[in-house]
Amino acid sequence: MKRYLLWLPTLILLIVRIVYFYQNQPSYPYGTIIRINDRVTSEPIRYTNSQYIKLQGFKIYLPLYPEVYYGDEVIVEGKVEDDELKNPKLVEVKESKSVLYSFRKRLIEFYQRNLPQPHSSLIAGVTIGSKASIPKDFWEALKRTGTAHVVVASGMNVTLVSQFLISFLALMLQRGKAIPLALIGVWSYAILSGFDAPIIRASIMGSLVFIAQELGRLNFSIRTLLLTAFAMLFIKPDWLADVGFQLSFAATLSLILFEPKVDKFFRKTLPTGRQVPDLIRKDFSTSLAAQVGVVPILYFSFGQFNILSPIINTLILWTIVPMTMISMLGGLIGLIFEPIGTVILWLTYPLTSWFVWTVQIFN
């Protein structure tokens, strides 16, 4: 009982911090003309006649040109109407000079040059969380089938990749040696992916939970995850409403609680007398276990629910890890010597084709 009482002051402190944060957010009367100077911290979404960004809680639809990119610093002026900035004017845009932002941009361009749509945008989405160039019809199909989270919140992808790494390395090495190598892989992926907020969150959560798992105690792993989430929300309370944060947390918690049980189930001998191969079993178990906590969030976040969503996700989520690994390797080599990188990238085409075909079949 005493150990649970220790959580009470922590929870109260977090609630006070969140309430204080939201009560002190600036409030603008309807029709007020304001000027926002901020950095674009998520990939802009491009439509036929506009590009969409979100700054300081406001939805902003700018003309297509000049183009705004993730990482740019912009000054926008417009009229406040609820949570949207009407008739926005792009006063100034300063292109980011960061090496990471530049790398991300070049990687997306490489994918777009060498794969047709929607395959290129799917690869950019699952690999580095870019959703700017997703065709409208494909985006609607993703929402209707409950698979939009795959390209919306790359934090969950990091969770899947990190869990795969630890499972894969554990097949060849002792767990004590596998975990440090997996952590190096996770943070290398985070850096190469542009260090976007969902990726950072998932990397922190995954790293701490894997360390806790090394101690072999389920309760300790859960407490570590909760303390990590509390600390991150205390630093940045507005992450509470962020879908990426919610998915990262839910996917990690689901993996802690359910992945061992799912894996144990698939360890059973098949009617043919054989067992599911270890690598396939681990990947499938990870994908299926993550769905338990993720599905409710997808329903409330996107306002649509497909009763077949868990089945659809199970059918396509196994492609995420190999797709991510191959496309990242192909992208890195392609930025140095494009012909070889392109050949490697083409290896993702059967995976993306299965993904696209599955989504279209259930659409």
TORGU-588025 format. One record per residue (C-alpha): residue in one letter; x, y, z. Coordinates in steps of 0.2 Angstrom, whole numbers, padded with zeros to 4 digits. Example, Ala and Ser with C-alpha at 12.3 -4.5 7.8 and 13.67 -1.06 7.14 Angstrom:
2
 code    px    py    pz
    A  0062 -0022  0039
    S  0068 -0005  0036
// end
This chain:
363
 code    px    py    pz
    M  0000  0000  0000
    K  0014  0012  0004
    R  0022  0010 -0013
    Y  0006  0015 -0021
    L  0005  0031 -0010
    L  0022  0037 -0017
    W  0013  0039 -0034
    L  0000  0051 -0027
    P  0011  0066 -0025
    T  0019  0063 -0042
    L  0002  0062 -0050
    I -0005  0078 -0041
    L  0011  0087 -0046
    L  0008  0082 -0064
    I -0010  0087 -0064
    V -0006  0104 -0056
    R  0008  0107 -0069
    I -0004  0103 -0084
    V -0018  0114 -0077
    Y -0007  0128 -0074
    F  0000  0126 -0092
    Y -0017  0127 -0100
    Q -0024  0141 -0089
    N -0009  0152 -0094
    Q -0010  0149 -0113
    P -0013  0165 -0122
    S -0032  0168 -0127
    Y -0036  0179 -0142
    P -0054  0186 -0145
    Y -0063  0180 -0161
    G -0057  0191 -0176
    T -0040  0197 -0168
    I -0026  0199 -0180
    I -0010  0191 -0173
    R  0007  0188 -0179
    I  0016  0171 -0175
    N  0035  0168 -0176
    D  0038  0150 -0174
    R  0047  0135 -0181
    V  0038  0122 -0191
    T  0040  0106 -0180
    S  0030  0094 -0190
    E  0029  0090 -0209
    P  0018  0102 -0218
    I  0003  0093 -0228
    R  0001  0099 -0246
    Y -0016  0099 -0254
    T -0021  0104 -0272
    N -0021  0122 -0268
    S -0014  0125 -0251
    Q -0001  0118 -0238
    Y -0006  0115 -0220
    I  0004  0118 -0205
    K  0000  0120 -0186
    L  0008  0133 -0175
    Q  0005  0137 -0157
    G -0012  0127 -0158
    F -0018  0136 -0173
    K -0023  0127 -0190
    I -0015  0137 -0204
    Y -0018  0135 -0223
    L -0005  0144 -0233
    P -0004  0145 -0252
    L  0006  0132 -0260
    Y  0021  0144 -0264
    P  0033  0148 -0257
    E  0034  0130 -0250
    V  0037  0128 -0231
    Y  0047  0113 -0225
    Y  0049  0104 -0208
    G  0062  0114 -0198
    D  0059  0131 -0206
    E  0056  0146 -0196
    V  0041  0156 -0202
    I  0032  0172 -0198
    V  0013  0171 -0201
    E  0000  0184 -0199
    G -0019  0181 -0199
    K -0036  0183 -0191
    V -0041  0172 -0176
    E -0057  0161 -0179
    D -0058  0148 -0165
    D -0043  0136 -0168
    E -0039  0142 -0185
    L -0030  0157 -0193
    K -0040  0164 -0207
    N -0033  0173 -0222
    P -0015  0169 -0216
    K -0001  0178 -0224
    L  0017  0171 -0225
    V  0027  0186 -0220
    E  0044  0178 -0219
    V  0051  0160 -0221
    K  0069  0156 -0215
    E  0075  0139 -0222
    S  0083  0128 -0209
    K  0102  0126 -0210
    S  0102  0111 -0199
    V  0111  0096 -0205
    L  0097  0084 -0199
    Y  0083  0094 -0208
    S  0093  0095 -0224
    F  0097  0076 -0223
    R  0078  0073 -0220
    K  0073  0083 -0235
    R  0086  0075 -0247
    L  0080  0058 -0241
    I  0062  0061 -0245
    E  0067  0068 -0262
    F  0077  0052 -0265
    Y  0062  0041 -0262
    Q  0050  0052 -0273
    R  0062  0051 -0287
    N  0064  0032 -0287
    L  0047  0025 -0282
    P  0030  0029 -0289
    Q  0015  0035 -0278
    P  0009  0030 -0266
    H  0024  0019 -0263
    S  0036  0033 -0261
    S  0025  0043 -0249
    L  0022  0027 -0239
    I  0041  0024 -0238
    A  0044  0042 -0232
    G  0030  0040 -0219
    V  0035  0024 -0211
    T  0054  0028 -0212
    I  0054  0046 -0206
    G  0036  0051 -0202
    S  0034  0062 -0217
    K  0016  0063 -0223
    A  0017  0079 -0234
    S  0015  0070 -0251
    I  0003  0057 -0247
    P -0011  0056 -0261
    K -0028  0062 -0255
    D -0037  0046 -0260
    F -0024  0035 -0252
    W -0024  0045 -0236
    E -0043  0043 -0235
    A -0041  0024 -0238
    L -0029  0024 -0223
    K -0041  0033 -0212
    R -0055  0021 -0216
    T -0045  0006 -0213
    G -0038  0012 -0197
    T -0020  0011 -0203
    A -0017  0030 -0204
    H -0006  0029 -0188
    V  0008  0020 -0198
    V  0012  0036 -0207
    V  0005  0049 -0195
    A  0015  0045 -0179
    S  0032  0038 -0182
    G  0034  0036 -0164
    M  0025  0019 -0164
    N  0036  0014 -0179
    V  0051  0017 -0168
    T  0043  0006 -0154
    L  0041 -0008 -0167
    V  0058 -0006 -0174
    S  0066 -0006 -0157
    Q  0057 -0021 -0151
    F  0062 -0030 -0166
    L  0080 -0026 -0164
    I  0080 -0032 -0146
    S  0071 -0048 -0151
    F  0082 -0051 -0166
    L  0098 -0048 -0157
    A  0093 -0059 -0143
    L  0092 -0074 -0155
    M  0111 -0072 -0158
    L  0117 -0064 -0142
    Q  0115 -0065 -0123
    R  0101 -0052 -0118
    G  0114 -0042 -0108
    K  0124 -0039 -0124
    A  0109 -0038 -0136
    I  0101 -0023 -0126
    P  0115 -0011 -0128
    L  0117 -0014 -0146
    A  0098 -0012 -0148
    L  0099  0005 -0139
    I  0113  0010 -0151
    G  0102  0005 -0166
    V  0087  0014 -0159
    W  0096  0031 -0156
    S  0105  0029 -0173
    Y  0088  0027 -0181
    A  0081  0042 -0171
    I  0095  0053 -0177
    L  0094  0048 -0195
    S  0076  0051 -0195
    G  0077  0069 -0191
    F  0075  0069 -0172
    D  0057  0073 -0174
    A  0047  0074 -0157
    P  0037  0058 -0159
    I  0054  0049 -0163
    I  0063  0056 -0148
    R  0048  0052 -0136
    A  0047  0034 -0142
    S  0066  0032 -0141
    I  0067  0038 -0123
    M  0052  0027 -0118
    G  0060  0012 -0127
    S  0077  0014 -0120
    L  0072  0016 -0102
    V  0059  0001 -0103
    F  0072 -0010 -0111
    I  0084 -0006 -0097
    A  0071 -0010 -0085
    Q  0067 -0026 -0094
    E  0085 -0031 -0092
    L  0081 -0032 -0073
    G  0068 -0045 -0077
    R  0054 -0037 -0068
    L  0037 -0033 -0077
    N  0031 -0021 -0063
    F  0048 -0012 -0064
    S  0046 -0010 -0083
    I  0029 -0003 -0081
    R  0034  0009 -0067
    T  0049  0015 -0078
    L  0037  0018 -0092
    L  0025  0028 -0081
    L  0038  0039 -0073
    T  0046  0042 -0091
    A  0028  0048 -0097
    F  0026  0059 -0081
    A  0043  0067 -0083
    M  0040  0071 -0102
    L  0022  0078 -0099
    F  0029  0089 -0084
    I  0042  0096 -0096
    K  0030  0098 -0111
    P  0011  0097 -0105
    D  0004  0099 -0122
    W  0010  0082 -0127
    L -0004  0075 -0117
    A -0016  0079 -0132
    D -0003  0074 -0145
    V -0007  0058 -0155
    G  0011  0053 -0157
    F  0014  0053 -0138
    Q -0002  0043 -0135
    L  0003  0030 -0148
    S  0021  0029 -0142
    F  0015  0026 -0124
    A  0001  0014 -0128
    A  0011  0004 -0140
    T  0026  0002 -0128
    L  0014 -0002 -0113
    S  0005 -0015 -0124
    L  0022 -0023 -0129
    I  0027 -0024 -0111
    L  0011 -0032 -0106
    F  0005 -0043 -0121
    E  0020 -0047 -0132
    P  0027 -0061 -0121
    K  0009 -0069 -0120
    V  0007 -0068 -0139
    D  0024 -0074 -0142
    K  0021 -0089 -0131
    F  0005 -0093 -0140
    F  0014 -0094 -0157
    R  0028 -0105 -0150
    K  0015 -0119 -0150
    T  0018 -0132 -0163
    L  0008 -0131 -0178
    P -0004 -0145 -0184
    T  0009 -0149 -0197
    G  0021 -0153 -0183
    R  0032 -0138 -0186
    Q  0034 -0122 -0176
    V  0033 -0104 -0183
    P  0051 -0098 -0187
    D  0058 -0088 -0173
    L  0061 -0072 -0183
    I  0043 -0072 -0191
    R  0036 -0076 -0174
    K  0044 -0062 -0165
    D  0040 -0049 -0179
    F  0022 -0055 -0179
    S  0020 -0056 -0160
    T  0027 -0038 -0159
    S  0015 -0031 -0172
    L -0001 -0040 -0165
    A  0003 -0035 -0146
    A  0005 -0017 -0151
    Q -0013 -0017 -0157
    V -0021 -0019 -0141
    G -0017 -0002 -0134
    V -0017  0007 -0151
    V -0034  0003 -0158
    P -0044  0013 -0145
    I -0033  0029 -0148
    L -0035  0027 -0167
    Y -0054  0027 -0165
    F -0055  0043 -0154
    S -0041  0052 -0164
    F -0047  0049 -0182
    G -0066  0048 -0179
    Q -0067  0032 -0189
    F -0067  0014 -0184
    N -0066 -0001 -0195
    I -0071 -0017 -0186
    L -0058 -0026 -0196
    S -0045 -0014 -0191
    P -0035 -0026 -0179
    I -0035 -0039 -0193
    I -0030 -0026 -0206
    N -0016 -0019 -0195
    T -0010 -0037 -0191
    L -0009 -0040 -0210
    I  0002 -0025 -0214
    L  0011 -0021 -0198
    W  0024 -0035 -0201
    T  0030 -0025 -0216
    I  0035 -0010 -0206
    V  0051 -0016 -0199
    P  0059 -0023 -0215
    M  0052 -0009 -0225
    T  0060  0004 -0213
    M  0077 -0006 -0212
    I  0078 -0008 -0231
    S  0073  0010 -0236
    M  0084  0018 -0223
    L  0099  0008 -0230
    G  0094  0012 -0248
    G  0092  0030 -0243
    L  0109  0032 -0235
    I  0118  0023 -0249
    G  0108  0032 -0262
    L  0113  0049 -0256
    I  0131  0044 -0259
    F  0129  0034 -0275
    E  0111  0034 -0281
    P  0111  0019 -0293
    I  0115  0006 -0279
    G  0104  0015 -0267
    T  0089  0014 -0280
    V  0092 -0005 -0282
    I  0091 -0008 -0263
    L  0076  0003 -0262
    W  0067 -0007 -0275
    L  0068 -0022 -0263
    T  0054 -0013 -0253
    Y  0042 -0013 -0268
    P  0034 -0030 -0264
    L  0032 -0025 -0246
    T  0024 -0008 -0251
    S  0013 -0017 -0264
    W  0006 -0029 -0251
    F  0003 -0014 -0239
    V -0006 -0004 -0253
    W -0016 -0019 -0260
    T -0022 -0024 -0242
    V -0027 -0006 -0238
    Q -0037 -0005 -0255
    I -0045 -0022 -0253
    F -0052 -0017 -0236
    N -0056  0001 -0240
// end
